Amino acid sequence: MSADTVTGETRTRPASSRTWGLILGAIVGAEFMLQLDGTIVNMALPALQSDLGLSAASGSWVPNAFLLAFGGLLPSAGRLGDVFGHRRVFVAGVALIVVASLIAGLAVNVEMLLVGRALQGAGSGIAGPTGLALLAIVFEGERQQRAFGMYSTITGLGASAGMVLGGLLTWAGDWRWSLLVNVPVGLAVIAIALGVLGLKDEATRSRPLGLPSAVLVTAAVTVAVYGLVHATEEGWADTWTVVPLAVSAVLWILLPVVDSRASEPLLPGTVFADRARVGAFLNLLLLASVLTGFLIYLVQYLQGALRLDALESGLGILPFGLALLVTTQWLTKRLDRFDMKARAVAGLALVLVGVLWLSRLDGGSGYLADVLPPLVVMGVGVGAAIVPFNMVILTTVPAEYAGVTAGLLQAALTIGGSLGLAVLLIPFTRHGRGPAENISGVFGWAAVVTAAAIVLALLFWFGPGARRGAQGAPDAGAKEPGAVTEKK
């Protein structure tokens, strides 16, 4: 008997297509699960609050407990994979999600539920970056682009699918099902990962964890996300919005001082030394701020102005995800001959067209004529842009920093999403009017953010002094991402 396993350094002969498919299935299956966890419970909140006797304020901590633990652990969890091996840490993270989902799904009181949700967030914060790093290390060439395309699709589909699945599970059974559904999915991911990936990472080496820096960066991200979440509930002038954001700023200032004294910095300068990578990081943050606000506030418009129920509004968002799927899995392969960065800018331009189109919505708009077409345009635009962003960041960094880079990438998405929700809340609640009157302002602001992303991409990638390289080719000195060996 032989089993195809992936290592980081050497290649003998290619693994079978079935093995590649299983590896990809395990990684994107875990990503889909953690993306679902961010939104699936939102649809179950009314039933959950009634069952456990929670107030609206207490109930808000059910999604927030997940978000804080998830966002806070992302940067330092990537380093865990670099130190202990991405396979081991990935499997451990998924196992923690399974245990946490049992705790939350069987909760008898709010304390047990919040502990389970926080542990779900921690497991997701560990599994997410290490799974993403494995995509960069395990796959290469055309397979790598297809893998990033599938990962990007799952990321885009997760939030809307969570709303649909959460509504279905709550309607068909009980709010607990939206938490317990992770258990069989997580066990299947673990079984597949152990079978085709194993636990041995030959490319790892002994290196420090950088605990002081890890504590600082975890605290900085956590309090920043808390401040942004609080801003969406109480506004920007509230004390508990201002204080956490100020504390986060101080911690970010302290971080390079502490990190520079470490034998090996947690956030190595190599990650930020490349202009193209920095531009991609900034663009992902801005794109996440637009997309998260777009998903949340458009759903509220569909329910508040067009009178769709929770399940109908979730299904109403799905064309965006389907357009994203078609773009990343079919159209991207037919655009290979075009420069990767140019494709990303073109994708952002389509997103801009979509949000400008949505800025025309009002109380007299209809779904088929006024919502569906821009949803499809935005799905195509995001699909064209997000794969190049991910590849520019992850395939041009040395392999030993793949984990921390993946953690920073997902932290940018999380912070960007929280920032988008908080900033776009301002036009959404202006003058105390409802979704029908204010939704156009939301997408007007989103258009400004998208235009800023386009300008940044042009400056960082094509402006004076920008390097004219191959399509996202790795930097000099970067290790070739991924290789395959077969173990007997």
TINUSE-167653 format. One record per residue (C-alpha): residue number from 1; residue in three letters; x, y, z. Coordinates in Angstrom, 1 decimal. Example, Ala and Ser with C-alpha at 12.3 -4.5 7.8 and 13.67 -1.06 7.14 Angstrom:
<sites>
SITE  nr rest      x      y      z
SITE   1  ala   12.3   -4.5    7.8
SITE   2  ser   13.7   -1.1    7.1
</sites>
This chain:
<sites>
SITE  nr rest      x      y      z
SITE   1  met    0.0    0.0    0.0
SITE   2  ser    1.2    3.5   -0.7
SITE   3  ala   -0.2    6.9    0.3
SITE   4  asp    0.5   10.1   -1.5
SITE   5  thr    1.7   12.7    0.9
SITE   6  val    2.8   16.3    0.4
SITE   7  thr    5.9   17.7    1.8
SITE   8  gly    7.5   21.1    1.5
SITE   9  glu   10.8   20.5   -0.3
SITE  10  thr   11.2   17.7   -2.8
SITE  11  arg    9.4   16.2   -5.6
SITE  12  thr    9.5   12.7   -7.0
SITE  13  arg    6.4   12.1   -9.2
SITE  14  pro    3.1   13.9   -9.3
SITE  15  ala    0.3   12.7   -7.0
SITE  16  ser   -2.9   11.5   -8.5
SITE  17  ser   -5.7   13.8   -9.4
SITE  18  arg   -7.9   12.1   -6.8
SITE  19  thr   -5.3   12.8   -4.1
SITE  20  trp   -5.1   16.5   -5.1
SITE  21  gly   -8.9   16.6   -5.0
SITE  22  leu   -9.0   15.2   -1.5
SITE  23  ile   -6.3   17.6   -0.2
SITE  24  leu   -8.2   20.5   -1.7
SITE  25  gly  -11.5   19.2   -0.4
SITE  26  ala  -10.1   19.0    3.2
SITE  27  ile   -8.7   22.5    3.1
SITE  28  val  -11.6   24.3    1.5
SITE  29  gly  -14.0   22.2    3.5
SITE  30  ala  -12.5   23.5    6.7
SITE  31  glu  -12.5   27.1    5.3
SITE  32  phe  -16.2   26.7    4.4
SITE  33  met  -17.0   25.5    7.9
SITE  34  leu  -15.3   28.4    9.6
SITE  35  gln  -16.9   30.9    7.1
SITE  36  leu  -20.3   29.4    8.0
SITE  37  asp  -19.6   29.7   11.7
SITE  38  gly  -19.3   33.5   11.3
SITE  39  thr  -22.9   33.9   10.1
SITE  40  ile  -24.9   30.7   10.5
SITE  41  val  -25.9   31.4   14.1
SITE  42  asn  -27.2   34.9   13.2
SITE  43  met  -30.3   33.4   11.7
SITE  44  ala  -30.9   31.3   14.8
SITE  45  leu  -30.5   34.2   17.3
SITE  46  pro  -34.2   34.9   17.9
SITE  47  ala  -34.9   31.2   18.7
SITE  48  leu  -31.7   31.0   20.8
SITE  49  gln  -32.5   34.1   22.8
SITE  50  ser  -36.0   32.8   23.5
SITE  51  asp  -34.8   29.3   24.6
SITE  52  leu  -32.1   30.6   26.9
SITE  53  gly  -33.9   33.7   28.1
SITE  54  leu  -31.3   36.1   26.7
SITE  55  ser  -31.8   39.8   26.1
SITE  56  ala  -30.9   41.4   22.8
SITE  57  ala  -27.6   42.8   24.3
SITE  58  ser  -26.6   39.4   25.7
SITE  59  gly  -27.5   37.7   22.4
SITE  60  ser  -25.2   39.9   20.5
SITE  61  trp  -22.3   38.3   22.2
SITE  62  val  -23.0   35.0   20.5
SITE  63  pro  -21.7   36.1   17.1
SITE  64  asn  -19.2   38.6   18.7
SITE  65  ala  -17.5   36.0   20.9
SITE  66  phe  -16.6   34.0   17.8
SITE  67  leu  -15.4   37.1   15.9
SITE  68  leu  -13.2   38.4   18.7
SITE  69  ala  -11.4   35.0   19.3
SITE  70  phe  -11.1   34.4   15.5
SITE  71  gly   -9.7   37.8   14.6
SITE  72  gly   -7.4   38.0   17.6
SITE  73  leu   -5.6   34.7   17.0
SITE  74  leu   -5.1   35.0   13.2
SITE  75  pro   -1.6   36.6   13.1
SITE  76  ser    0.0   34.6   15.8
SITE  77  ala   -1.8   31.3   14.8
SITE  78  gly    0.0   31.5   11.4
SITE  79  arg    3.3   31.5   13.3
SITE  80  leu    2.2   28.3   15.1
SITE  81  gly    2.0   26.6   11.7
SITE  82  asp    5.4   27.8   10.7
SITE  83  val    6.9   26.5   13.9
SITE  84  phe    5.1   23.2   14.6
SITE  85  gly    4.0   22.3   11.0
SITE  86  his    1.0   23.4    9.1
SITE  87  arg   -0.5   20.0    8.9
SITE  88  arg   -0.4   19.4   12.7
SITE  89  val   -1.8   22.8   13.5
SITE  90  phe   -4.5   22.6   10.8
SITE  91  val   -5.8   19.3   12.2
SITE  92  ala   -5.6   20.6   15.8
SITE  93  gly   -7.6   23.7   14.8
SITE  94  val  -10.3   21.7   13.1
SITE  95  ala  -10.5   19.3   16.1
SITE  96  leu  -10.9   22.3   18.4
SITE  97  ile  -13.8   23.5   16.3
SITE  98  val  -15.5   20.1   16.6
SITE  99  val  -15.1   20.1   20.4
SITE 100  ala  -16.2   23.7   20.7
SITE 101  ser  -19.3   23.1   18.5
SITE 102  leu  -20.4   20.3   20.8
SITE 103  ile  -20.0   22.6   23.8
SITE 104  ala  -22.0   25.4   22.2
SITE 105  gly  -24.6   23.1   20.6
SITE 106  leu  -25.3   21.4   23.9
SITE 107  ala  -25.1   24.5   26.0
SITE 108  val  -27.5   24.7   29.0
SITE 109  asn  -26.9   28.3   29.8
SITE 110  val  -25.4   31.4   28.2
SITE 111  glu  -22.0   31.0   29.9
SITE 112  met  -21.5   27.6   28.3
SITE 113  leu  -22.7   28.9   25.0
SITE 114  leu  -20.3   31.8   24.9
SITE 115  val  -17.3   29.6   25.9
SITE 116  gly  -18.2   27.3   23.0
SITE 117  arg  -18.5   30.1   20.6
SITE 118  ala  -15.2   31.6   21.7
SITE 119  leu  -13.5   28.3   21.3
SITE 120  gln  -15.1   27.9   17.9
SITE 121  gly  -13.5   31.3   17.0
SITE 122  ala  -10.1   30.2   18.4
SITE 123  gly  -10.2   26.9   16.4
SITE 124  ser  -11.1   28.8   13.2
SITE 125  gly   -8.4   31.3   13.9
SITE 126  ile   -5.9   28.4   14.1
SITE 127  ala   -7.2   26.3   11.2
SITE 128  gly   -7.8   29.2    8.8
SITE 129  pro   -4.3   30.6    8.3
SITE 130  thr   -2.7   27.1    8.3
SITE 131  gly   -5.1   25.8    5.7
SITE 132  leu   -4.4   28.8    3.5
SITE 133  ala   -0.6   28.4    4.0
SITE 134  leu   -1.0   24.7    2.9
SITE 135  leu   -2.6   25.9   -0.4
SITE 136  ala    0.5   27.9   -1.1
SITE 137  ile    2.9   25.2   -0.1
SITE 138  val    1.2   22.1   -1.5
SITE 139  phe   -0.1   23.3   -4.9
SITE 140  glu    1.8   24.9   -7.7
SITE 141  gly    1.3   26.0  -11.3
SITE 142  glu   -2.2   25.6  -12.7
SITE 143  arg   -3.3   23.5   -9.8
SITE 144  gln   -2.3   26.3   -7.4
SITE 145  gln   -4.4   28.9   -9.3
SITE 146  arg   -7.4   26.5   -9.3
SITE 147  ala   -6.9   25.9   -5.6
SITE 148  phe   -6.8   29.6   -4.8
SITE 149  gly   -9.9   30.0   -7.0
SITE 150  met  -11.8   27.4   -5.1
SITE 151  tyr  -10.6   28.9   -1.8
SITE 152  ser  -11.7   32.4   -2.9
SITE 153  thr  -15.1   31.0   -4.0
SITE 154  ile  -15.7   29.4   -0.6
SITE 155  thr  -14.7   32.6    1.2
SITE 156  gly  -17.2   34.5   -0.9
SITE 157  leu  -20.0   31.9   -0.6
SITE 158  gly  -19.5   31.3    3.1
SITE 159  ala  -21.3   34.3    4.5
SITE 160  ser  -24.4   34.1    2.3
SITE 161  ala  -24.5   30.3    2.6
SITE 162  gly  -24.4   30.6    6.3
SITE 163  met  -27.5   32.8    6.3
SITE 164  val  -29.4   30.3    4.1
SITE 165  leu  -28.2   27.2    6.0
SITE 166  gly  -28.9   28.8    9.4
SITE 167  gly  -32.4   29.7    8.3
SITE 168  leu  -33.0   26.2    7.0
SITE 169  leu  -31.7   24.4   10.1
SITE 170  thr  -33.5   26.6   12.5
SITE 171  trp  -36.8   26.3   10.5
SITE 172  ala  -36.4   22.5   10.1
SITE 173  gly  -35.2   21.7   13.6
SITE 174  asp  -33.6   23.7   16.4
SITE 175  trp  -31.1   26.5   16.8
SITE 176  arg  -28.6   23.9   18.2
SITE 177  trp  -28.4   22.3   14.8
SITE 178  ser  -26.7   25.4   13.4
SITE 179  leu  -23.8   24.7   15.9
SITE 180  leu  -23.8   20.9   15.9
SITE 181  val  -23.6   20.7   12.1
SITE 182  asn  -19.9   21.3   12.4
SITE 183  val  -19.3   18.0   14.2
SITE 184  pro  -19.8   15.6   11.3
SITE 185  val  -18.2   18.1    8.8
SITE 186  gly  -15.2   18.6   11.1
SITE 187  leu  -14.7   14.9   11.7
SITE 188  ala  -14.8   14.3    7.9
SITE 189  val  -12.2   17.0    7.3
SITE 190  ile   -9.9   15.5    9.9
SITE 191  ala  -10.2   12.0    8.5
SITE 192  ile   -9.4   13.2    5.0
SITE 193  ala   -6.5   15.4    6.1
SITE 194  leu   -4.9   12.6    8.1
SITE 195  gly   -5.3   10.3    5.2
SITE 196  val   -3.9   12.4    2.4
SITE 197  leu   -1.8   15.1    4.2
SITE 198  gly   -0.6   13.3    7.3
SITE 199  leu    1.0   15.2   10.2
SITE 200  lys    4.6   15.4    9.2
SITE 201  asp    6.0   18.7    7.9
SITE 202  glu    9.5   18.1    6.7
SITE 203  ala   10.2   21.7    6.0
SITE 204  thr    9.8   22.9    9.6
SITE 205  arg   12.7   23.9   11.7
SITE 206  ser   13.3   24.8   15.3
SITE 207  arg   12.4   28.5   15.8
SITE 208  pro   11.0   30.6   18.6
SITE 209  leu    7.3   31.3   19.0
SITE 210  gly    7.8   35.0   19.8
SITE 211  leu    5.3   34.9   22.7
SITE 212  pro    5.7   38.6   23.8
SITE 213  ser    5.0   39.7   20.2
SITE 214  ala    2.2   37.2   19.8
SITE 215  val    0.5   38.5   23.0
SITE 216  leu    0.7   42.0   21.8
SITE 217  val   -0.6   41.4   18.3
SITE 218  thr   -3.4   39.2   19.6
SITE 219  ala   -4.4   42.0   22.0
SITE 220  ala   -4.1   44.7   19.3
SITE 221  val   -6.3   42.8   16.9
SITE 222  thr   -8.9   41.8   19.5
SITE 223  val   -9.4   45.2   21.0
SITE 224  ala   -9.5   46.7   17.5
SITE 225  val  -12.2   44.3   16.4
SITE 226  tyr  -14.1   44.9   19.7
SITE 227  gly  -14.0   48.7   19.1
SITE 228  leu  -15.3   48.3   15.5
SITE 229  val  -18.0   45.8   16.6
SITE 230  his  -19.1   48.3   19.3
SITE 231  ala  -19.1   51.1   16.8
SITE 232  thr  -21.8   49.2   14.8
SITE 233  glu  -23.9   48.9   17.9
SITE 234  glu  -23.4   52.2   19.7
SITE 235  gly  -21.7   54.6   17.2
SITE 236  trp  -18.3   56.1   16.8
SITE 237  ala  -18.6   58.6   19.7
SITE 238  asp  -19.3   56.0   22.4
SITE 239  thr  -16.5   55.6   25.0
SITE 240  trp  -16.2   51.8   24.5
SITE 241  thr  -15.7   52.5   20.8
SITE 242  val  -13.0   55.1   21.2
SITE 243  val  -11.0   53.6   24.1
SITE 244  pro  -10.4   50.1   22.5
SITE 245  leu   -9.4   51.7   19.2
SITE 246  ala   -7.0   54.0   21.0
SITE 247  val   -5.6   51.1   23.0
SITE 248  ser   -5.2   49.1   19.8
SITE 249  ala   -3.3   52.0   18.2
SITE 250  val   -0.9   52.1   21.2
SITE 251  leu   -0.3   48.3   21.0
SITE 252  trp    0.5   48.5   17.3
SITE 253  ile    3.0   51.2   18.0
SITE 254  leu    4.6   49.0   20.7
SITE 255  leu    4.7   45.9   18.6
SITE 256  pro    7.7   46.7   16.3
SITE 257  val    9.7   47.8   19.4
SITE 258  val    9.1   44.5   21.1
SITE 259  asp    9.4   42.5   17.9
SITE 260  ser   12.7   44.0   17.0
SITE 261  arg   14.2   42.7   20.2
SITE 262  ala   13.2   39.1   19.5
SITE 263  ser   15.7   36.6   18.0
SITE 264  glu   13.2   36.1   15.2
SITE 265  pro   10.4   38.7   14.8
SITE 266  leu    6.8   37.5   14.7
SITE 267  leu    6.1   39.8   11.8
SITE 268  pro    9.3   39.6    9.7
SITE 269  gly   10.1   42.6    7.6
SITE 270  thr   10.4   40.2    4.6
SITE 271  val    6.7   39.9    4.5
SITE 272  phe    6.3   43.7    4.0
SITE 273  ala    9.4   44.3    2.0
SITE 274  asp    7.7   43.7   -1.3
SITE 275  arg    5.7   46.5   -2.7
SITE 276  ala    3.3   44.3   -4.6
SITE 277  arg    2.4   42.3   -1.5
SITE 278  val    1.8   45.5    0.6
SITE 279  gly   -0.5   46.7   -2.2
SITE 280  ala   -2.4   43.4   -2.2
SITE 281  phe   -2.8   43.5    1.6
SITE 282  leu   -4.3   47.0    1.5
SITE 283  asn   -6.6   46.1   -1.4
SITE 284  leu   -7.9   43.0    0.4
SITE 285  leu   -8.6   45.1    3.5
SITE 286  leu  -10.6   47.6    1.4
SITE 287  leu  -12.4   44.9   -0.6
SITE 288  ala  -13.4   43.1    2.6
SITE 289  ser  -14.8   46.3    4.0
SITE 290  val  -17.0   46.7    0.9
SITE 291  leu  -18.1   43.1    0.7
SITE 292  thr  -19.0   42.6    4.3
SITE 293  gly  -21.0   45.8    4.4
SITE 294  phe  -22.6   44.9    1.1
SITE 295  leu  -23.8   41.5    2.4
SITE 296  ile  -25.1   42.7    5.7
SITE 297  tyr  -26.8   45.9    4.7
SITE 298  leu  -28.2   44.5    1.4
SITE 299  val  -29.8   41.7    3.4
SITE 300  gln  -31.4   44.3    5.7
SITE 301  tyr  -32.7   46.2    2.6
SITE 302  leu  -34.1   42.9    1.1
SITE 303  gln  -35.9   42.2    4.4
SITE 304  gly  -36.9   45.8    5.4
SITE 305  ala  -37.8   47.3    2.0
SITE 306  leu  -38.6   44.4   -0.3
SITE 307  arg  -40.2   42.3    2.6
SITE 308  leu  -38.3   39.1    1.9
SITE 309  asp  -38.1   36.7    4.9
SITE 310  ala  -34.7   35.4    6.2
SITE 311  leu  -34.5   32.4    3.9
SITE 312  glu  -35.6   34.3    0.8
SITE 313  ser  -33.1   37.1    1.5
SITE 314  gly  -30.3   34.5    1.9
SITE 315  leu  -31.3   32.9   -1.4
SITE 316  gly  -31.4   36.4   -2.9
SITE 317  ile  -27.7   36.8   -2.2
SITE 318  leu  -26.7   33.5   -3.7
SITE 319  pro  -26.4   34.7   -7.3
SITE 320  phe  -23.4   36.8   -6.1
SITE 321  gly  -21.7   33.6   -4.9
SITE 322  leu  -22.7   31.6   -8.0
SITE 323  ala  -21.1   34.3  -10.3
SITE 324  leu  -18.0   34.2   -8.1
SITE 325  leu  -17.9   30.4   -8.5
SITE 326  val  -18.2   30.6  -12.3
SITE 327  thr  -15.5   33.3  -12.5
SITE 328  thr  -12.9   31.6  -10.3
SITE 329  gln  -13.5   28.1  -11.7
SITE 330  trp  -14.1   28.8  -15.4
SITE 331  leu  -13.4   32.3  -16.5
SITE 332  thr  -10.0   32.7  -14.6
SITE 333  lys   -8.5   29.8  -16.6
SITE 334  arg   -9.4   31.5  -19.9
SITE 335  leu   -7.8   34.8  -18.8
SITE 336  asp   -4.4   33.2  -18.0
SITE 337  arg   -2.7   34.9  -20.8
SITE 338  phe   -3.4   38.4  -19.2
SITE 339  asp   -1.2   39.9  -16.5
SITE 340  met   -2.5   38.8  -13.1
SITE 341  lys   -2.3   42.3  -11.6
SITE 342  ala   -4.2   43.8  -14.6
SITE 343  arg   -6.9   41.2  -14.0
SITE 344  ala   -7.2   42.2  -10.4
SITE 345  val   -7.6   45.9  -11.3
SITE 346  ala  -10.2   45.0  -13.9
SITE 347  gly  -12.1   43.0  -11.3
SITE 348  leu  -12.1   45.9   -8.9
SITE 349  ala  -13.5   48.1  -11.7
SITE 350  leu  -16.4   45.6  -12.1
SITE 351  val  -17.0   45.8   -8.3
SITE 352  leu  -17.1   49.6   -8.7
SITE 353  val  -19.7   49.2  -11.5
SITE 354  gly  -21.8   46.9   -9.2
SITE 355  val  -21.8   49.2   -6.1
SITE 356  leu  -22.6   52.2   -8.2
SITE 357  trp  -25.5   50.3   -9.8
SITE 358  leu  -26.7   49.4   -6.3
SITE 359  ser  -26.4   53.0   -5.2
SITE 360  arg  -29.5   53.6   -7.3
SITE 361  leu  -31.7   51.5   -5.0
SITE 362  asp  -34.7   53.0   -3.2
SITE 363  gly  -38.1   52.0   -1.9
SITE 364  gly  -39.5   51.5   -5.4
SITE 365  ser  -36.8   49.2   -6.6
SITE 366  gly  -37.4   45.5   -7.4
SITE 367  tyr  -35.2   42.5   -7.0
SITE 368  leu  -35.1   41.1  -10.5
SITE 369  ala  -34.5   44.4  -12.3
SITE 370  asp  -32.4   46.4   -9.7
SITE 371  val  -30.7   43.9   -7.4
SITE 372  leu  -30.0   40.8   -9.3
SITE 373  pro  -27.9   42.3  -12.2
SITE 374  pro  -25.4   44.2  -10.0
SITE 375  leu  -25.1   41.1   -7.8
SITE 376  val  -23.9   39.1  -10.8
SITE 377  val  -21.5   41.9  -11.9
SITE 378  met  -20.0   42.1   -8.4
SITE 379  gly  -19.6   38.4   -8.2
SITE 380  val  -17.7   38.4  -11.5
SITE 381  gly  -15.6   41.3  -10.3
SITE 382  val  -14.7   39.8   -7.0
SITE 383  gly  -13.9   36.5   -8.6
SITE 384  ala  -11.5   38.2  -11.0
SITE 385  ala   -9.8   40.3   -8.3
SITE 386  ile   -9.5   38.1   -5.3
SITE 387  val   -7.5   35.2   -6.7
SITE 388  pro   -4.7   37.5   -7.9
SITE 389  phe   -4.6   39.2   -4.5
SITE 390  asn   -4.2   35.9   -2.7
SITE 391  met   -1.6   34.7   -5.1
SITE 392  val    0.5   37.9   -5.0
SITE 393  ile    0.6   37.7   -1.3
SITE 394  leu    1.1   34.0   -0.7
SITE 395  thr    3.2   32.8   -3.6
SITE 396  thr    5.8   35.5   -3.5
SITE 397  val    6.8   35.0    0.2
SITE 398  pro    9.5   32.6    1.4
SITE 399  ala    8.0   29.2    2.4
SITE 400  glu    9.1   29.6    6.1
SITE 401  tyr    6.9   32.6    6.4
SITE 402  ala    3.8   31.1    4.7
SITE 403  gly    1.9   30.7    8.0
SITE 404  val    2.3   34.1    9.4
SITE 405  thr    1.6   35.7    6.0
SITE 406  ala   -1.6   33.7    5.7
SITE 407  gly   -2.6   34.8    9.2
SITE 408  leu   -2.0   38.4    8.3
SITE 409  leu   -4.0   38.0    5.1
SITE 410  gln   -7.0   36.6    7.0
SITE 411  ala   -6.5   39.3    9.7
SITE 412  ala   -6.7   41.9    7.0
SITE 413  leu  -10.0   40.4    5.8
SITE 414  thr  -11.4   40.3    9.3
SITE 415  ile  -10.4   43.8   10.3
SITE 416  gly  -11.5   45.1    6.9
SITE 417  gly  -14.9   43.4    7.3
SITE 418  ser  -15.4   44.9   10.8
SITE 419  leu  -14.3   48.3    9.6
SITE 420  gly  -16.7   48.2    6.6
SITE 421  leu  -19.6   47.3    8.9
SITE 422  ala  -18.8   50.2   11.3
SITE 423  val  -18.1   52.8    8.6
SITE 424  leu  -21.1   51.9    6.3
SITE 425  leu  -23.4   52.0    9.4
SITE 426  ile  -23.1   55.8    9.3
SITE 427  pro  -25.0   56.3    6.0
SITE 428  phe  -27.3   53.3    6.8
SITE 429  thr  -28.6   54.9    9.9
SITE 430  arg  -28.5   58.6    8.8
SITE 431  his  -31.3   60.8   10.0
SITE 432  gly  -33.1   57.8   11.5
SITE 433  arg  -34.6   56.7    8.2
SITE 434  gly  -35.1   53.1    7.1
SITE 435  pro  -33.2   50.8    4.7
SITE 436  ala  -35.3   51.9    1.7
SITE 437  glu  -34.2   55.6    2.1
SITE 438  asn  -30.6   55.0    3.2
SITE 439  ile  -29.4   52.0    1.2
SITE 440  ser  -28.3   54.2   -1.7
SITE 441  gly  -25.9   56.2    0.6
SITE 442  val  -24.4   52.9    1.8
SITE 443  phe  -23.4   51.9   -1.7
SITE 444  gly  -22.3   55.5   -2.5
SITE 445  trp  -19.8   55.3    0.3
SITE 446  ala  -18.8   51.7   -0.8
SITE 447  ala  -18.1   53.1   -4.3
SITE 448  val  -15.7   55.6   -2.8
SITE 449  val  -13.9   52.8   -0.9
SITE 450  thr  -13.7   50.7   -4.1
SITE 451  ala  -12.4   53.6   -6.1
SITE 452  ala   -9.7   54.1   -3.4
SITE 453  ala   -8.7   50.4   -3.8
SITE 454  ile   -8.3   50.9   -7.6
SITE 455  val   -6.1   53.9   -7.1
SITE 456  leu   -3.9   52.0   -4.5
SITE 457  ala   -3.6   49.0   -6.9
SITE 458  leu   -2.5   51.3   -9.7
SITE 459  leu    0.0   53.1   -7.5
SITE 460  phe    1.6   50.1   -5.9
SITE 461  trp    1.6   47.8   -8.9
SITE 462  phe    2.0   50.1  -11.9
SITE 463  gly    3.1   53.5  -10.5
SITE 464  pro    6.6   55.0  -10.6
SITE 465  gly    9.2   52.6   -9.3
SITE 466  ala    7.0   49.5   -9.5
SITE 467  arg    8.7   46.4  -10.6
SITE 468  arg    7.6   45.0  -14.0
SITE 469  gly    7.7   41.3  -13.3
SITE 470  ala    6.0   38.2  -14.5
SITE 471  gln    2.4   37.6  -13.5
SITE 472  gly    2.8   37.4   -9.8
SITE 473  ala    6.1   35.6  -10.1
SITE 474  pro    7.8   34.9   -6.8
SITE 475  asp   10.5   37.2   -5.5
SITE 476  ala   14.1   36.4   -5.9
SITE 477  gly   15.1   34.0   -3.2
SITE 478  ala   11.5   32.8   -2.5
SITE 479  lys   11.2   29.1   -2.3
SITE 480  glu    9.2   27.3   -4.9
SITE 481  pro    5.8   26.8   -3.4
SITE 482  gly    4.9   23.2   -3.1
SITE 483  ala    6.3   19.9   -4.0
SITE 484  val    5.1   16.3   -3.9
SITE 485  thr    6.6   13.2   -2.7
SITE 486  glu    5.2    9.7   -2.4
SITE 487  lys    5.7    7.7    0.8
SITE 488  lys    5.6    4.0    0.8
</sites>
